[in-house]
Amino acid sequence: MSTTTARTAGRGVQSVTGLPPVPDLGEGEGNPRCMWDWDVCPETPTKKIVWRGNNGTENYAETLCARHYAVELSRFTEVHSVSCSGTVASHILALGDM
């Protein structure tokens, strides 16, 4: 079993998940911001998407503001999933509020 550690304002919170490790959420202590890749977004992240890595051990998390969370899920369902034979569960481990 693995533990997931999420860091918030210098405090670590751990929970046993039974899943492979997920990297720290956010972009560093003291500088949390939306991780939107297409442009700089200074908004505070309130949502997360934990993506499954290729071999199940390279999982990674994105923390996003509500607007970019909706856009990213829309992009995934409208663009990627149309041409991919995998299921949503084969790509996304967890999503929702942080």
C-alpha positions as CSV (number, residue, x, y, z in Angstrom):
1,M,0.0,0.0,0.0
2,S,1.1,3.5,-0.6
3,T,0.4,6.8,1.1
4,T,-0.5,10.0,-0.6
5,T,0.9,13.2,0.9
6,A,-0.7,16.5,0.0
7,R,1.0,19.6,1.2
8,T,-1.0,22.6,2.1
9,A,0.6,25.7,3.5
10,G,3.6,23.8,4.9
11,R,1.5,21.0,6.5
12,G,1.6,17.5,5.2
13,V,-1.5,15.4,5.3
14,Q,-1.2,11.7,4.6
15,S,-3.8,9.0,3.9
16,V,-3.4,5.3,3.0
17,T,-4.9,4.8,-0.5
18,G,-3.7,1.4,-1.7
19,L,-2.8,3.1,-5.0
20,P,0.7,4.0,-6.3
21,P,2.2,7.2,-4.9
22,V,1.0,10.5,-6.2
23,P,3.4,13.5,-6.3
24,D,2.9,16.6,-4.2
25,L,-0.1,18.7,-5.3
26,G,0.4,22.3,-6.4
27,E,3.5,24.0,-7.6
28,G,5.4,24.4,-4.3
29,E,4.7,25.5,-0.8
30,G,3.9,29.2,-0.5
31,N,3.1,29.5,-4.2
32,P,-0.1,27.5,-5.0
33,R,-1.6,28.5,-8.3
34,C,-3.7,26.9,-11.0
35,M,-1.6,24.4,-13.0
36,W,-3.2,25.3,-16.3
37,D,-0.6,24.5,-19.0
38,W,-1.9,26.7,-21.8
39,D,-1.3,30.0,-20.2
40,V,-0.5,31.5,-16.8
41,C,-3.4,31.4,-14.4
42,P,-2.9,33.2,-11.0
43,E,-6.2,31.8,-9.6
44,T,-6.0,29.6,-6.4
45,P,-6.6,25.9,-7.2
46,T,-9.7,24.4,-5.7
47,K,-10.0,21.2,-7.8
48,K,-7.7,18.3,-8.6
49,I,-7.4,15.7,-11.3
50,V,-5.1,12.7,-10.6
51,W,-4.0,11.2,-13.9
52,R,-2.9,7.6,-14.1
53,G,0.6,7.2,-15.5
54,N,1.5,4.8,-18.3
55,N,2.6,1.9,-16.1
56,G,0.6,2.8,-13.0
57,T,3.5,4.1,-11.0
58,E,3.9,7.5,-12.7
59,N,0.7,9.0,-11.5
60,Y,0.5,12.8,-11.4
61,A,-1.9,15.4,-10.1
62,E,-3.0,18.7,-11.5
63,T,-4.5,21.3,-9.2
64,L,-6.7,23.7,-11.1
65,C,-9.1,26.6,-10.5
66,A,-12.7,25.7,-11.1
67,R,-12.8,27.2,-14.6
68,H,-9.7,25.3,-15.9
69,Y,-10.9,22.1,-14.1
70,A,-14.1,22.3,-16.2
71,V,-12.1,23.1,-19.4
72,E,-9.6,20.2,-18.8
73,L,-12.4,17.7,-18.2
74,S,-14.2,18.9,-21.3
75,R,-11.1,18.7,-23.4
76,F,-10.5,15.1,-22.2
77,T,-14.1,14.0,-22.9
78,E,-14.5,15.9,-26.2
79,V,-11.1,15.4,-27.8
80,H,-9.0,12.7,-26.2
81,S,-11.6,10.1,-25.3
82,V,-13.1,10.2,-28.9
83,S,-9.9,8.7,-30.4
84,C,-8.8,6.6,-27.4
85,S,-10.1,3.1,-26.7
86,G,-9.4,3.4,-22.9
87,T,-12.0,4.2,-20.4
88,V,-12.1,7.3,-18.2
89,A,-11.0,5.1,-15.2
90,S,-8.0,4.0,-17.2
91,H,-6.9,7.6,-17.4
92,I,-8.2,9.3,-14.2
93,L,-7.7,8.0,-10.7
94,A,-9.4,10.7,-8.8
95,L,-11.0,14.1,-9.3
96,G,-13.0,16.8,-7.6
97,D,-12.5,19.1,-4.7
98,M,-9.1,19.4,-3.0
